[in-house]
Amino acid sequence: MSAPSARIVIIKAQPIELCQLLKFSGLAATGGEAKHLISEGQVLLNGIVETQKRKKVMGGDKVTFGGETIIAQVD
């Protein structure tokens, strides 16, 4: 079974905090939900579990949660 393709999410400036990116991209409904998901170890940043809510995400970074992957791209 092949992995689903990643979705590009355009950000205006980098870095962006991981919790903000989850909310902005729609992977989390609220900022609070995003912080909870991250602290519970449910979010991968570039394939590695990330538990820092304010971890800085740069253009080209891949974020995975719930079987969906997004790639941050700077506009």
Secondary structure as a PSIPRED ss2 file (coil, helix, strand):
# PSIPRED VFORMAT (PSIPRED V4.0)

   1 M C   1.000  0.000  0.000
   2 S C   1.000  0.000  0.000
   3 A C   1.000  0.000  0.000
   4 P C   1.000  0.000  0.000
   5 S C   1.000  0.000  0.000
   6 A C   1.000  0.000  0.000
   7 R E   0.000  0.000  1.000
   8 I E   0.000  0.000  1.000
   9 V E   0.000  0.000  1.000
  10 I E   0.000  0.000  1.000
  11 I E   0.000  0.000  1.000
  12 K C   1.000  0.000  0.000
  13 A C   1.000  0.000  0.000
  14 Q C   1.000  0.000  0.000
  15 P C   1.000  0.000  0.000
  16 I E   0.000  0.000  1.000
  17 E E   0.000  0.000  1.000
  18 L H   0.000  1.000  0.000
  19 C H   0.000  1.000  0.000
  20 Q H   0.000  1.000  0.000
  21 L H   0.000  1.000  0.000
  22 L H   0.000  1.000  0.000
  23 K H   0.000  1.000  0.000
  24 F H   0.000  1.000  0.000
  25 S H   0.000  1.000  0.000
  26 G C   1.000  0.000  0.000
  27 L C   1.000  0.000  0.000
  28 A C   1.000  0.000  0.000
  29 A C   1.000  0.000  0.000
  30 T C   1.000  0.000  0.000
  31 G H   0.000  1.000  0.000
  32 G H   0.000  1.000  0.000
  33 E H   0.000  1.000  0.000
  34 A H   0.000  1.000  0.000
  35 K H   0.000  1.000  0.000
  36 H H   0.000  1.000  0.000
  37 L H   0.000  1.000  0.000
  38 I H   0.000  1.000  0.000
  39 S H   0.000  1.000  0.000
  40 E C   1.000  0.000  0.000
  41 G C   1.000  0.000  0.000
  42 Q C   1.000  0.000  0.000
  43 V C   1.000  0.000  0.000
  44 L E   0.000  0.000  1.000
  45 L E   0.000  0.000  1.000
  46 N C   1.000  0.000  0.000
  47 G C   1.000  0.000  0.000
  48 I E   0.000  0.000  1.000
  49 V E   0.000  0.000  1.000
  50 E C   1.000  0.000  0.000
  51 T C   1.000  0.000  0.000
  52 Q C   1.000  0.000  0.000
  53 K C   1.000  0.000  0.000
  54 R C   1.000  0.000  0.000
  55 K C   1.000  0.000  0.000
  56 K E   0.000  0.000  1.000
  57 V E   0.000  0.000  1.000
  58 M C   1.000  0.000  0.000
  59 G C   1.000  0.000  0.000
  60 G C   1.000  0.000  0.000
  61 D C   1.000  0.000  0.000
  62 K E   0.000  0.000  1.000
  63 V E   0.000  0.000  1.000
  64 T E   0.000  0.000  1.000
  65 F E   0.000  0.000  1.000
  66 G C   1.000  0.000  0.000
  67 G C   1.000  0.000  0.000
  68 E E   0.000  0.000  1.000
  69 T E   0.000  0.000  1.000
  70 I E   0.000  0.000  1.000
  71 I E   0.000  0.000  1.000
  72 A E   0.000  0.000  1.000
  73 Q E   0.000  0.000  1.000
  74 V E   0.000  0.000  1.000
  75 D C   1.000  0.000  0.000
